[in-house]
Amino acid sequence: MNKSKLFSQQQFHNVFDKYFNEMLHDRKTKITETGPYISISRDFGCMANVIAQKLAKELTKRNKAQGIKKEWKWINKVILEESAKALELSPSKIEYVFQSRKKTMMDEIVSAMSTRYYKSDKKIRKTIIEVIRSIAKTGHVIIVGRGGIAFKKDNPKSLHIKLTAPIEWRIDRISKNYKKSRKEALKYIQEVDLERKFLIDSFLGVDTDCSVFDIIFNRQSMKDDEIISTILNIMDKRKLLK
């Protein structure tokens, strides 16, 4: 992985701190610097990181050719890590938010009694949402998964992509990559797909379908370069290449 193009911890801290400092000192203050952003959602088994990495590199290259200093980055799990830090919890304590379940009332009571760093389900979700929203508003970033599409209203200068593929193709990949039987792979795919849909639904507050995305790509039939070229063409038409 080309780590130089990944949204670094320090860069994430800078945006994160800027947003929450403004929230603390002036609740009427809004981030004025905006730029285009991209969200990439994917069905389980459809590789997205490699697309994000190559796309960020090409977008940065085009910016430099136009004399624009903005460098594109891509982020994924760092959102979970930084949200956990803000809440003074370990990532494992809030990871359930990205899965298809919520704390029950009993979970809440047990958690509150067992740790002095207890945070409610509502508080955790709100923090994660604000973290992703601050990044989306700042722009020049590709958000892989993590409900990134939920913030397109906050930053209309955005493009939202879905990667999918036939179930049999995905079963083959998951079975091979995770050393599972085809039956186990299918169950795993169904579970993760449900978790990812739940996250988007919970952030948007509605039962979503594929119509929420701007464009959908078939990972089985389209090569990386074809997908990236198409994305760049659409961004050019929408005047997002700045």
Beta strands, then each sheet from edge to edge (+ up, - down):
strand 1: 37-42
strand 2: 73-75
strand 3: 141-144
strand 4: 158-164
strand 5: 215-218
sheet 1: 2+ 3+ 1+ 4+ 5+
end
